[in-house]
Amino acid sequence: MSPDLAEHDHCRYCGDSVPSDQAYCSLDCYHRHQAILRKERMKEVFWTVAAFAGVVVILALGILF
């Protein structure tokens, strides 16, 4: 039988145990996770713009030829 554990959650970046009212164990983990999220967001924006540009090029070529 497992002992009773206090209410806790896990850090969103490193997975360490934190109180249930916190999302990160330290400011360092918070900043690192925000950097990862920002990088992922930039990738999504890049691929969205690239896809839109591809559609525009295909439509332009279809009109020209």
N, CA, C and O atoms as a GROMACS GRO file, in nm:
protein
  260
    1MET      N    1   0.083  -0.117   0.000
    1MET     CA    2   0.000   0.000   0.000
    1MET      C    3   0.088   0.124   0.000
    1MET      O    4   0.186   0.132   0.075
    2SER      N    5   0.054   0.222  -0.084
    2SER     CA    6   0.137   0.342  -0.095
    2SER      C    7   0.101   0.442   0.014
    2SER      O    8  -0.015   0.452   0.055
    3PRO      N    9   0.200   0.516   0.061
    3PRO     CA   10   0.173   0.617   0.165
    3PRO      C   11   0.095   0.733   0.105
    3PRO      O   12   0.099   0.757  -0.016
    4ASP      N   13   0.023   0.806   0.190
    4ASP     CA   14  -0.052   0.922   0.145
    4ASP      C   15   0.046   1.034   0.107
    4ASP      O   16   0.133   1.072   0.186
    5LEU      N   17   0.031   1.084  -0.014
    5LEU     CA   18   0.117   1.193  -0.061
    5LEU      C   19   0.039   1.323  -0.059
    5LEU      O   20  -0.081   1.325  -0.082
    6ALA      N   21   0.110   1.430  -0.032
    6ALA     CA   22   0.046   1.562  -0.034
    6ALA      C   23   0.004   1.595  -0.177
    6ALA      O   24   0.063   1.545  -0.273
    7GLU      N   25  -0.098   1.680  -0.191
    7GLU     CA   26  -0.141   1.722  -0.324
    7GLU      C   27  -0.023   1.786  -0.396
    7GLU      O   28   0.040   1.878  -0.345
    8HIS      N   29   0.005   1.735  -0.513
    8HIS     CA   30   0.116   1.791  -0.589
    8HIS      C   31   0.090   1.775  -0.738
    8HIS      O   32   0.000   1.703  -0.781
    9ASP      N   33   0.170   1.843  -0.815
    9ASP     CA   34   0.167   1.836  -0.960
    9ASP      C   35   0.311   1.819  -1.005
    9ASP      O   36   0.400   1.800  -0.922
   10HIS      N   37   0.335   1.825  -1.134
   10HIS     CA   38   0.471   1.810  -1.185
   10HIS      C   39   0.506   1.928  -1.274
   10HIS      O   40   0.421   1.981  -1.345
   11CYS      N   41   0.632   1.968  -1.268
   11CYS     CA   42   0.682   2.079  -1.347
   11CYS      C   43   0.659   2.050  -1.496
   11CYS      O   44   0.685   1.939  -1.542
   12ARG      N   45   0.610   2.148  -1.568
   12ARG     CA   46   0.580   2.131  -1.710
   12ARG      C   47   0.706   2.114  -1.794
   12ARG      O   48   0.698   2.065  -1.907
   13TYR      N   49   0.820   2.154  -1.742
   13TYR     CA   50   0.944   2.144  -1.819
   13TYR      C   51   1.026   2.020  -1.780
   13TYR      O   52   1.061   1.939  -1.865
   14CYS      N   53   1.056   2.007  -1.651
   14CYS     CA   54   1.148   1.900  -1.611
   14CYS      C   55   1.078   1.781  -1.544
   14CYS      O   56   1.137   1.674  -1.532
   15GLY      N   57   0.954   1.800  -1.500
   15GLY     CA   58   0.880   1.688  -1.440
   15GLY      C   59   0.900   1.671  -1.291
   15GLY      O   60   0.844   1.577  -1.233
   16ASP      N   61   0.977   1.759  -1.227
   16ASP     CA   62   0.994   1.750  -1.082
   16ASP      C   63   0.861   1.779  -1.012
   16ASP      O   64   0.773   1.844  -1.067
   17SER      N   65   0.849   1.729  -0.893
   17SER     CA   66   0.728   1.749  -0.813
   17SER      C   67   0.721   1.893  -0.765
   17SER      O   68   0.818   1.948  -0.715
   18VAL      N   69   0.601   1.954  -0.781
   18VAL     CA   70   0.578   2.091  -0.735
   18VAL      C   71   0.442   2.096  -0.665
   18VAL      O   72   0.359   2.008  -0.686
   19PRO      N   73   0.418   2.198  -0.581
   19PRO     CA   74   0.285   2.212  -0.520
   19PRO      C   75   0.178   2.225  -0.629
   19PRO      O   76   0.207   2.271  -0.740
   20SER      N   77   0.057   2.186  -0.600
   20SER     CA   78  -0.048   2.181  -0.701
   20SER      C   79  -0.087   2.318  -0.755
   20SER      O   80  -0.150   2.326  -0.860
   21ASP      N   81  -0.052   2.426  -0.686
   21ASP     CA   82  -0.086   2.560  -0.735
   21ASP      C   83   0.024   2.620  -0.822
   21ASP      O   84   0.012   2.735  -0.865
   22GLN      N   85   0.131   2.545  -0.849
   22GLN     CA   86   0.240   2.593  -0.933
   22GLN      C   87   0.250   2.506  -1.059
   22GLN      O   88   0.215   2.388  -1.058
   23ALA      N   89   0.297   2.567  -1.166
   23ALA     CA   90   0.315   2.493  -1.291
   23ALA      C   91   0.462   2.457  -1.316
   23ALA      O   92   0.491   2.361  -1.388
   24TYR      N   93   0.553   2.532  -1.257
   24TYR     CA   94   0.697   2.511  -1.279
   24TYR      C   95   0.768   2.508  -1.144
   24TYR      O   96   0.721   2.566  -1.046
   25CYS      N   97   0.881   2.440  -1.140
   25CYS     CA   98   0.956   2.431  -1.015
   25CYS      C   99   1.047   2.551  -0.994
   25CYS      O  100   1.086   2.581  -0.880
   26SER      N  101   1.082   2.622  -1.102
   26SER     CA  102   1.169   2.739  -1.089
   26SER      C  103   1.146   2.833  -1.207
   26SER      O  104   1.083   2.796  -1.307
   27LEU      N  105   1.199   2.953  -1.195
   27LEU     CA  106   1.190   3.049  -1.306
   27LEU      C  107   1.272   3.001  -1.426
   27LEU      O  108   1.237   3.029  -1.540
   28ASP      N  109   1.380   2.930  -1.399
   28ASP     CA  110   1.462   2.877  -1.508
   28ASP      C  111   1.379   2.780  -1.594
   28ASP      O  112   1.382   2.790  -1.716
   29CYS      N  113   1.306   2.689  -1.530
   29CYS     CA  114   1.222   2.596  -1.605
   29CYS      C  115   1.113   2.671  -1.681
   29CYS      O  116   1.080   2.635  -1.794
   30TYR      N  117   1.056   2.775  -1.619
   30TYR     CA  118   0.953   2.854  -1.686
   30TYR      C  119   1.009   2.919  -1.812
   30TYR      O  120   0.946   2.911  -1.918
   31HIS      N  121   1.126   2.982  -1.802
   31HIS     CA  122   1.184   3.050  -1.918
   31HIS      C  123   1.225   2.951  -2.026
   31HIS      O  124   1.208   2.980  -2.145
   32ARG      N  125   1.278   2.838  -1.989
   32ARG     CA  126   1.316   2.736  -2.088
   32ARG      C  127   1.193   2.682  -2.161
   32ARG      O  128   1.197   2.662  -2.282
   33HIS      N  129   1.086   2.659  -2.088
   33HIS     CA  130   0.963   2.607  -2.150
   33HIS      C  131   0.902   2.713  -2.242
   33HIS      O  132   0.853   2.680  -2.350
   34GLN      N  133   0.904   2.840  -2.200
   34GLN     CA  134   0.852   2.947  -2.284
   34GLN      C  135   0.934   2.959  -2.413
   34GLN      O  136   0.877   2.987  -2.519
   35ALA      N  137   1.064   2.939  -2.405
   35ALA     CA  138   1.149   2.944  -2.525
   35ALA      C  139   1.112   2.831  -2.622
   35ALA      O  140   1.109   2.852  -2.743
   36ILE      N  141   1.085   2.714  -2.569
   36ILE     CA  142   1.044   2.602  -2.653
   36ILE      C  143   0.910   2.630  -2.719
   36ILE      O  144   0.893   2.606  -2.838
   37LEU      N  145   0.815   2.682  -2.642
   37LEU     CA  146   0.684   2.715  -2.697
   37LEU      C  147   0.694   2.823  -2.805
   37LEU      O  148   0.626   2.816  -2.907
   38ARG      N  149   0.779   2.923  -2.782
   38ARG     CA  150   0.799   3.030  -2.880
   38ARG      C  151   0.859   2.974  -3.010
   38ARG      O  152   0.819   3.014  -3.119
   39LYS      N  153   0.954   2.883  -2.996
   39LYS     CA  154   1.017   2.822  -3.113
   39LYS      C  155   0.916   2.739  -3.192
   39LYS      O  156   0.914   2.745  -3.315
   40GLU      N  157   0.832   2.663  -3.124
   40GLU     CA  158   0.729   2.584  -3.190
   40GLU      C  159   0.628   2.674  -3.261
   40GLU      O  160   0.585   2.644  -3.372
   41ARG      N  161   0.590   2.785  -3.197
   41ARG     CA  162   0.496   2.879  -3.257
   41ARG      C  163   0.554   2.940  -3.384
   41ARG      O  164   0.484   2.956  -3.484
   42MET      N  165   0.684   2.973  -3.382
   42MET     CA  166   0.749   3.029  -3.500
   42MET      C  167   0.753   2.928  -3.615
   42MET      O  168   0.737   2.965  -3.731
   43LYS      N  169   0.774   2.800  -3.583
   43LYS     CA  170   0.772   2.695  -3.685
   43LYS      C  171   0.634   2.687  -3.749
   43LYS      O  172   0.622   2.677  -3.872
   44GLU      N  173   0.530   2.692  -3.667
   44GLU     CA  174   0.393   2.686  -3.720
   44GLU      C  175   0.364   2.805  -3.811
   44GLU      O  176   0.302   2.788  -3.916
   45VAL      N  177   0.408   2.924  -3.771
   45VAL     CA  178   0.387   3.043  -3.853
   45VAL      C  179   0.463   3.029  -3.985
   45VAL      O  180   0.409   3.061  -4.091
   46PHE      N  181   0.586   2.982  -3.979
   46PHE     CA  182   0.666   2.964  -4.101
   46PHE      C  183   0.598   2.870  -4.198
   46PHE      O  184   0.585   2.902  -4.317
   47TRP      N  185   0.553   2.755  -4.151
   47TRP     CA  186   0.492   2.658  -4.240
   47TRP      C  187   0.356   2.705  -4.292
   47TRP      O  188   0.318   2.671  -4.404
   48THR      N  189   0.284   2.782  -4.214
   48THR     CA  190   0.157   2.839  -4.261
   48THR      C  191   0.182   2.939  -4.373
   48THR      O  192   0.113   2.937  -4.474
   49VAL      N  193   0.280   3.025  -4.355
   49VAL     CA  194   0.314   3.123  -4.459
   49VAL      C  195   0.368   3.052  -4.583
   49VAL      O  196   0.334   3.090  -4.695
   50ALA      N  197   0.450   2.949  -4.564
   50ALA     CA  198   0.504   2.874  -4.679
   50ALA      C  199   0.392   2.806  -4.756
   50ALA      O  200   0.394   2.806  -4.880
   51ALA      N  201   0.296   2.748  -4.687
   51ALA     CA  202   0.184   2.683  -4.755
   51ALA      C  203   0.100   2.785  -4.831
   51ALA      O  204   0.059   2.760  -4.944
   52PHE      N  205   0.074   2.899  -4.770
   52PHE     CA  206  -0.003   3.004  -4.836
   52PHE      C  207   0.071   3.055  -4.959
   52PHE      O  208   0.009   3.075  -5.064
   53ALA      N  209   0.201   3.076  -4.948
   53ALA     CA  210   0.281   3.120  -5.062
   53ALA      C  211   0.279   3.016  -5.173
   53ALA      O  212   0.273   3.052  -5.291
   54GLY      N  213   0.284   2.889  -5.138
   54GLY     CA  214   0.276   2.783  -5.238
   54GLY      C  215   0.145   2.785  -5.313
   54GLY      O  216   0.143   2.768  -5.435
   55VAL      N  217   0.037   2.806  -5.243
   55VAL     CA  218  -0.095   2.814  -5.307
   55VAL      C  219  -0.100   2.933  -5.401
   55VAL      O  220  -0.152   2.922  -5.513
   56VAL      N  221  -0.048   3.047  -5.358
   56VAL     CA  222  -0.046   3.167  -5.441
   56VAL      C  223   0.035   3.142  -5.568
   56VAL      O  224  -0.007   3.181  -5.677
   57VAL      N  225   0.150   3.079  -5.555
   57VAL     CA  226   0.234   3.050  -5.673
   57VAL      C  227   0.161   2.956  -5.769
   57VAL      O  228   0.162   2.978  -5.890
   58ILE      N  229   0.099   2.852  -5.717
   58ILE     CA  230   0.027   2.757  -5.802
   58ILE      C  231  -0.088   2.828  -5.874
   58ILE      O  232  -0.108   2.808  -5.994
   59LEU      N  233  -0.163   2.911  -5.804
   59LEU     CA  234  -0.273   2.985  -5.868
   59LEU      C  235  -0.220   3.083  -5.972
   59LEU      O  236  -0.279   3.097  -6.078
   60ALA      N  237  -0.110   3.151  -5.943
   60ALA     CA  238  -0.053   3.245  -6.039
   60ALA      C  239  -0.006   3.173  -6.165
   60ALA      O  240  -0.028   3.221  -6.276
   61LEU      N  241   0.058   3.058  -6.147
   61LEU     CA  242   0.103   2.980  -6.264
   61LEU      C  243  -0.015   2.930  -6.345
   61LEU      O  244  -0.009   2.925  -6.467
   62GLY      N  245  -0.123   2.894  -6.277
   62GLY     CA  246  -0.242   2.848  -6.347
   62GLY      C  247  -0.305   2.959  -6.429
   62GLY      O  248  -0.359   2.934  -6.537
   63ILE      N  249  -0.300   3.080  -6.379
   63ILE     CA  250  -0.356   3.194  -6.452
   63ILE      C  251  -0.267   3.231  -6.570
   63ILE      O  252  -0.317   3.263  -6.677
   64LEU      N  253  -0.136   3.226  -6.551
   64LEU     CA  254  -0.041   3.265  -6.657
   64LEU      C  255  -0.033   3.162  -6.769
   64LEU      O  256  -0.016   3.201  -6.885
   65PHE      N  257  -0.044   3.037  -6.740
   65PHE     CA  258  -0.027   2.934  -6.844
   65PHE      C  259  -0.157   2.867  -6.864
   65PHE      O  260  -0.167   2.776  -6.947
   0.00000   0.00000   0.00000
